[in-house]
Amino acid sequence: MHMAVWQKSSYSGDATNCLNVAAAGSGLFRLRESDDPDTVLAVAPATLRALLRVTASRSWPSPRPAPSSAGPNPRSGSRSAGGSG
């Protein structure tokens, strides 16, 4: 089994909560958060390039609206100042 050699992002500095990356033997890259090292994503090089390009430009895509079948947003209703109605 290939032992992953994890590298910490140079942008993380001394932070303890950061993204780690490792090359996988299959030509993919593995990504994990340092605070949850058991959850690992395997991504293709083109996917990692796209992630790096977006994060470097800080031009995050707009979030997609929730599907209409989700029903009304419970936080959007009005409440009185007392919270009882």
N, C-alpha and C positions, 0 to 999 in steps of 0.2 A: 504494500500500500504506500502511495506517495504521501510523504509528510509535508503539509503545507508550511511554507515560510511566510508568516504574516508580516506585512509592513504597515506602519502607522503613517497616516497622511502627514506630510510636512507642515500643512496648514494647522494641524492640531496643537502644535507647540507642546506645552506641558499639560494640556487638558487630558483628563482621564476618560472622557466620553467622546470617542472619535470613531471614524470609519477605518477599518483595516482591509487590506487587499492582499491576495495571494494568487499566484499563477497555479492553475490546475494542470495536471499532465495531459489533459484532453484538448488543450488549446483554449479552454475557457478561463475566466478569472473568477475567483471567489471573493465575495464581499461579506463583511460582518460588522456589527457594532461591537465596540469593546465592552459595553455593559451587558451584552447578550451574546457571548461568543459561541453558544451552541446553535444559534440560528444563522445559517449560511446560505447565501444566494449564489448560484453559478450563472454567470452572464457571458455572452459572446463579446469578443473585442469591440465590435461595432456598437453594442449596447453600452459598454463602459465608456467608449469615446463620446457617445451622445450624452451620457450622464455628466461627464467631465466638462463638456462644452456648455451645457446648460448651467451647471453650477458656477463655472468660471465667468459666464456672462451675466449671471444673476437674473436672467430673463425667464423666470418660472412660467410655465404654461398656466392659463387660467383653469381653476378647478371646474370639472363638469358639474352641471346641475344634477341634483338627485332625481331619480326616476319619479314620475308623477304617481306611480302606484304606492309610493311610500306613505301617502296620506298626509294630513296636515301636520305642520311643524308644531309640536306641543309648546315650544318656547315663544312662538309668535303671538299667542293669545294675550289679551290684556288682562291685567290683574290690578286689584285695588292696592293701595299703599299698605293696607293691613295684611294682605296676603290671604284673605279668607274668601275671595270670590272673584 
